[in-house]
Amino acid sequence: MVPDGWQTKAFGACAELVRDTVSPENAVGLPYVGLEHIGEATLALAGHGHAEDVTSQKSRFRRGDILFGKLRPYFRKVVLAPFDGICSTDIWTVRAKPGTDQRFLFYWMASAEFVETATRASEGTRMPRAQWRFLERLEREVPGIDEQRAIAHILGSLDDKIELNRRMNETLEQIAQAIFKSWFVDFEPVKAKAAGRQPVGMDAATAALFPDSFEDSPLGKIPRGWRVEPLSDTIELQAGGTPRTDVPDYWNGDIPWISAKDVTAAGSIYITATERSITRAGVDRSSTRVLPRDTTVVTARGTVGACALTGREMAMNQTCYSARGKPDFGSLYTFFSLRQQIAALRQQTHGTIFDTITRSTFSGVPVVVPPPRLRHAFEAVARPMADLMLANQQQLATLAAIRDALLPRLMSGEIRVKDAERFLEPVR
């Protein structure tokens, strides 16, 4: 039953497709958003590029515009632009017309109903694209502007908390990465002690673990008492596998099954969800194995060299390797060490991405190895940050599930704003 005061409106009566094209050379300094920068079904940006790095005509957008990926719309790539910029012409720039709230319109376009309709009406077999001329005739019941804003506030509060968790995780990750780099790449505490200074921001007990001089090595000057080893000597590698896809009993179980796509889409150092899952029988009858929490997973195909930690027991397919530190090499030290070495290898190849990673990739990389007591010290410093990142990532998934469950019910009037407000209580 349609609530009182709601009116039937066509999408085209509420939304305007902005057609403002620009050449990248006339947009120098502006961020660039491509389809690869919009998270799949996350309603959030995963990053952005720069106008200087792209060619051909692009679309100009303003902060607050809705960006909707019209190519393969079933990926549900839709986001509110957080800044002015330019975007791919495979992304629609949309603004609300008078009488329609912009954020309400955003959630309308992010709804499963809208995405499914856009997908059904797409043109093209291999590269299907949504058609504006069809969607602008799409009708639904729409509340008045005040209730639109109230609905957008409910859903937006959940998205704001999701974004807060995401930013907090980014900050925690940057801090942990900076500590690792300072200690084990730039050797800042050793340099400080060699100069007769106390390492900045470090307690005396931790500072005492670092030497105060350097010695020669195959990699140049390294802290005295440290050693150089092949990366492969510090880790235990394992390849993944795939259960037979024609056996239903192997699939849709309670064991998350990691692919390279899941690693690159994690959005944090932790993987907490995967696109597919398998059963214990699928594990037992294939070459995959169950990985403990805090195992580093490295992509060997696709976007090669992406790293993430397992947030719980998981399995993986053959597009990835798993790496566990050998005795006295903690899981967080192993993760940041692997990521640092892959970044260094990419720089040596002038920024290109590897075609693939093999076991020989790891054995051919020499690394500087600090003593166990320093590896343990890093683990102790980084562990609280990692645990908080995992908790934030798990809460983020819960909040997104609540938002996606509320969205169609609020947009249809099945749940009214006053009844939905209780879902915000854990967020406040």
C-alpha positions in Angstrom: 0.0 0.0 0.0 1.4 3.4 -1.0 1.7 5.8 1.9 -0.4 9.0 1.9 1.1 11.9 0.2 3.4 9.9 -2.1 3.1 10.5 -5.8 4.0 8.5 -8.9 6.9 10.1 -10.7 9.0 9.2 -13.7 12.8 9.0 -13.0 13.3 11.6 -15.7 11.1 14.0 -13.9 13.4 13.8 -10.9 16.9 13.4 -12.5 18.9 15.3 -15.0 21.7 13.7 -17.0 24.5 16.3 -17.1 26.3 16.3 -20.5 29.4 18.5 -19.9 32.3 17.0 -21.9 35.9 18.3 -21.6 39.3 17.4 -22.9 41.8 16.3 -20.2 44.3 18.9 -21.3 41.7 21.5 -20.3 41.2 19.9 -16.9 44.8 19.7 -15.6 44.9 19.4 -11.8 41.5 17.8 -11.5 41.0 14.2 -10.2 39.9 11.6 -12.7 37.3 8.9 -11.9 37.1 5.8 -14.1 35.0 2.7 -13.6 38.0 1.1 -11.9 37.8 3.7 -9.2 34.2 3.0 -8.1 33.8 0.1 -5.7 31.5 -2.7 -6.8 28.3 -2.5 -4.7 30.1 -0.5 -2.0 28.6 2.9 -2.9 32.1 4.4 -2.3 35.2 5.4 -4.3 38.1 3.1 -4.1 40.5 5.8 -5.4 41.0 8.2 -8.3 43.5 9.1 -11.0 44.5 12.4 -12.5 43.4 14.3 -15.6 47.0 14.5 -16.7 47.1 10.7 -17.1 44.1 10.2 -19.4 43.3 11.0 -23.0 40.1 11.5 -25.1 36.9 13.3 -24.1 35.7 13.0 -20.5 32.7 14.2 -18.6 33.0 17.0 -16.0 31.3 16.6 -12.6 30.9 18.7 -9.5 31.1 17.7 -5.9 27.8 16.0 -4.8 26.9 14.8 -8.3 25.9 11.2 -8.7 28.3 9.1 -10.7 26.7 5.9 -12.1 28.6 3.3 -14.1 26.5 2.7 -17.1 28.8 0.0 -18.5 27.8 -3.4 -17.1 25.3 -1.7 -14.6 24.9 -5.0 -12.7 28.2 -4.2 -10.9 26.2 -1.4 -9.1 29.0 1.1 -9.4 27.4 4.3 -8.1 28.8 7.0 -5.8 28.3 10.6 -4.7 31.2 12.6 -5.9 33.3 13.9 -3.0 35.1 16.5 -5.1 35.0 18.3 -8.5 36.6 16.3 -11.3 36.3 14.5 -14.6 35.2 11.0 -15.3 34.9 8.3 -17.9 32.1 8.7 -20.5 31.0 5.3 -19.4 29.9 7.0 -16.2 26.7 9.1 -16.0 26.8 12.4 -14.1 23.4 12.9 -12.6 21.8 15.8 -10.6 18.4 16.0 -9.0 15.8 18.3 -10.5 13.9 20.8 -8.2 11.6 19.0 -5.8 13.9 16.0 -5.5 16.6 15.6 -2.8 20.1 14.8 -4.3 20.9 12.1 -1.8 17.5 10.5 -2.0 18.0 10.3 -5.8 21.4 8.7 -5.1 19.8 5.9 -3.1 17.1 5.5 -5.7 19.8 4.9 -8.3 21.7 2.6 -5.9 18.6 0.5 -5.2 18.5 -3.1 -6.5 15.3 -2.3 -8.4 17.0 0.5 -10.3 20.2 -1.5 -11.0 18.2 -4.5 -12.2 16.0 -2.4 -14.5 19.1 -0.7 -15.9 20.7 -4.1 -16.5 17.6 -5.6 -18.2 17.4 -2.6 -20.5 21.1 -2.5 -21.4 22.2 -2.6 -25.0 25.1 -4.6 -26.2 26.1 -8.3 -25.6 29.7 -8.2 -24.6 29.8 -4.6 -23.3 26.2 -3.9 -22.1 25.4 -0.3 -21.4 22.4 1.2 -19.5 20.1 3.4 -21.6 19.0 6.7 -20.2 16.1 7.1 -22.6 14.6 3.9 -21.2 15.3 4.6 -17.5 14.0 8.2 -17.6 10.5 6.6 -18.2 10.9 4.4 -15.1 8.1 5.2 -12.6 7.9 4.8 -8.8 6.0 6.3 -5.9 8.0 9.2 -4.4 7.5 11.0 -1.1 7.5 14.7 -0.5 10.8 16.5 -0.2 10.9 16.5 3.6 10.4 12.7 3.8 13.0 12.3 1.0 15.5 14.1 3.1 14.6 12.1 6.2 15.0 8.8 4.2 18.3 10.0 2.9 19.4 11.0 6.4 18.7 7.5 7.7 20.7 5.8 4.9 23.3 8.5 4.8 24.0 8.1 8.6 24.9 4.5 7.9 27.1 5.4 5.0 28.8 8.1 7.0 29.7 5.6 9.7 31.0 3.2 6.9 33.1 6.0 5.6 34.4 6.9 9.0 35.5 3.2 9.6 37.1 3.2 6.2 39.1 6.4 6.9 40.1 5.2 10.3 41.4 2.0 8.8 43.4 3.9 6.2 45.0 6.0 8.9 45.8 2.9 11.1 47.3 1.2 8.1 49.4 4.2 7.2 50.7 4.4 10.7 51.7 0.7 10.8 53.3 1.0 7.3 55.2 4.1 8.4 56.6 2.3 11.5 57.7 -0.7 9.4 59.4 1.5 6.9 61.1 3.6 9.5 62.4 0.6 11.4 63.2 -1.9 8.7 63.7 0.0 5.4 65.0 3.4 6.3 66.7 2.3 9.6 65.8 5.6 11.2 66.4 4.4 14.8 69.8 3.1 13.9 70.7 6.4 12.2 69.5 8.3 15.3 71.6 6.2 17.7 74.6 6.4 15.4 74.3 10.2 15.6 74.0 10.0 19.4 70.3 10.9 19.5 67.4 9.1 21.0 65.0 7.7 18.3 62.1 10.1 18.0 58.8 8.8 19.5 60.4 5.6 20.8 60.6 4.3 24.4 64.0 3.5 25.8 63.3 -0.3 25.9 62.5 -0.5 22.2 65.3 1.8 21.3 67.7 -0.5 23.1 66.9 -3.3 20.6 68.4 -1.4 17.7 72.2 -1.3 17.1 74.0 2.1 16.9 76.1 1.3 13.8 76.1 -0.2 10.3 78.0 -2.9 8.5 78.5 -3.9 4.8 76.3 -6.4 3.1 75.3 -7.4 -0.5 72.6 -4.8 -0.2 74.9 -2.1 1.0 75.0 -0.7 4.5 72.7 -2.5 6.9 72.3 -2.3 10.7 75.1 -4.2 12.5 74.1 -7.7 13.4 71.3 -7.9 10.9 71.5 -10.3 7.9 70.5 -10.7 4.2 68.4 -13.7 3.2 66.3 -14.6 0.2 62.7 -13.6 0.9 61.7 -17.2 0.4 63.7 -18.2 3.4 61.5 -16.1 5.7 58.1 -17.5 4.6 56.2 -20.7 3.9 54.4 -20.5 0.6 51.3 -22.4 -0.4 49.3 -22.4 -3.7 45.6 -22.5 -3.9 43.1 -24.7 -5.7 39.6 -25.0 -7.0 37.1 -27.8 -6.2 35.3 -29.3 -9.2 32.6 -26.8 -10.3 30.2 -29.5 -11.4 29.8 -30.9 -7.9 27.2 -28.9 -6.0 28.3 -30.4 -2.7 31.6 -28.6 -2.9 30.1 -25.1 -3.1 28.1 -22.5 -1.1 29.5 -23.8 2.2 30.7 -21.9 5.3 34.4 -21.6 4.2 35.1 -18.3 2.3 37.1 -19.0 -0.9 39.5 -16.2 -1.9 40.1 -15.2 -5.5 42.5 -12.5 -6.8 39.4 -10.3 -7.2 38.5 -10.6 -3.5 42.1 -9.5 -2.5 42.0 -6.4 -4.7 38.5 -5.5 -3.5 39.1 -6.0 0.2 39.4 -2.2 0.9 41.5 -2.9 4.0 44.5 -5.0 4.9 42.0 -7.7 5.9 39.7 -9.8 3.7 36.5 -10.4 5.6 34.2 -11.5 2.8 34.5 -13.3 -0.5 32.3 -13.6 -3.5 32.2 -17.4 -3.3 32.4 -20.1 -0.6 33.1 -23.8 -0.4 32.4 -26.7 1.8 34.7 -28.9 3.9 34.2 -31.6 1.2 35.4 -29.1 -1.4 38.5 -28.5 0.6 39.2 -32.2 1.2 38.8 -33.1 -2.5 40.9 -30.4 -4.0 44.3 -28.8 -3.8 43.1 -25.9 -1.7 43.7 -25.7 2.0 42.1 -23.9 4.9 44.3 -20.9 5.9 44.4 -19.6 9.5 43.5 -16.0 10.3 46.3 -13.5 9.7 47.7 -15.4 6.7 49.0 -13.1 4.0 47.5 -13.8 0.6 49.3 -12.4 -2.5 47.6 -12.3 -6.0 49.6 -14.1 -8.7 47.3 -13.2 -11.6 45.0 -10.3 -12.5 46.1 -7.3 -10.5 49.4 -9.1 -9.6 51.1 -8.4 -6.3 48.1 -7.2 -4.2 48.3 -8.3 -0.6 45.8 -8.8 2.2 45.4 -10.8 5.4 42.7 -13.3 6.1 40.3 -12.1 8.7 39.2 -15.6 9.6 39.8 -19.2 8.4 39.5 -19.1 4.6 40.6 -21.1 1.5 41.9 -19.7 -1.8 42.0 -20.5 -5.5 45.1 -20.8 -7.7 45.2 -17.1 -8.6 46.9 -16.5 -5.3 49.7 -17.6 -3.0 49.5 -17.7 0.7 52.5 -16.8 2.9 53.0 -17.6 6.6 56.1 -16.4 8.4 58.6 -19.0 9.4 59.2 -19.4 13.2 59.8 -16.1 14.9 58.5 -14.2 11.8 55.1 -12.8 13.0 52.1 -12.5 10.7 52.1 -8.7 10.6 55.8 -8.5 10.0 55.4 -10.9 7.2 52.5 -9.0 5.6 54.3 -5.6 5.6 57.6 -7.1 4.5 55.9 -8.8 1.5 54.1 -5.7 0.6 57.3 -3.6 0.9 59.2 -6.0 -1.4 56.5 -6.1 -4.0 56.4 -2.3 -4.1 60.2 -2.2 -4.5 60.1 -4.8 -7.3 57.5 -2.7 -9.1 59.7 0.4 -8.9 62.6 -1.6 -10.3 60.5 -2.4 -13.4 59.6 1.3 -13.8 56.1 1.0 -12.4 54.9 -1.9 -14.6 52.8 -4.7 -13.0 54.2 -8.2 -13.1 52.6 -10.6 -15.7 52.6 -13.2 -12.9 54.2 -14.2 -9.6 55.8 -17.6 -9.2 57.8 -19.2 -6.4 61.0 -18.1 -8.1 59.8 -14.5 -7.6 60.2 -14.9 -3.9 63.5 -16.8 -4.0 65.0 -14.2 -6.2 64.4 -11.3 -3.8 67.1 -10.6 -1.1 65.8 -8.9 2.0 67.3 -7.4 5.1 66.3 -9.5 8.2 66.4 -7.9 11.7 66.8 -10.1 14.8 63.8 -11.9 16.3 63.5 -9.5 19.2 62.9 -6.6 16.8 60.4 -8.5 14.7 58.5 -9.3 18.0 58.6 -5.7 19.0 57.0 -4.6 15.7 54.4 -7.3 16.1 53.5 -6.0 19.6 53.2 -2.4 18.3 51.2 -3.3 15.2 48.9 -5.9 16.7 46.4 -3.5 18.4 46.1 -1.5 15.2 45.5 -4.6 13.2 42.9 -5.9 15.6 41.1 -2.5 15.4 41.2 -2.6 11.6 39.7 -6.0 11.6 36.9 -5.0 14.0 36.2 -1.9 11.9 36.1 -4.0 8.7 33.6 -6.4 10.2 31.4 -3.6 11.5 31.6 -1.9 8.1 30.2 -5.1 6.5 27.4 -5.2 9.1 26.5 -1.6 8.5 26.5 -2.1 4.7 24.1 -5.0 5.1 21.8 -3.0 7.3 21.8 -0.2 4.7 21.1 -2.5 1.8 18.3 -4.1 3.7 16.7 -0.8 4.7 17.1 0.9 1.4 14.3 -0.8 -0.6 11.9 -0.8 2.3 12.4 2.9 3.0 12.2 3.8 -0.6 8.9 1.9 -1.0 7.3 3.2 2.2 7.2 -0.4 3.6 9.2 1.0 6.6 8.6 4.6 7.6 11.4 6.9 8.9 10.3 6.9 12.5 10.4 3.1 12.5 13.8 3.0 10.8 15.5 5.3 13.3 16.1 2.5 15.7 18.6 1.1 13.3 20.7 4.2 13.8 21.1 3.6 17.6 24.2 1.4 17.3 25.7 4.0 14.9 25.2 7.1 17.1 
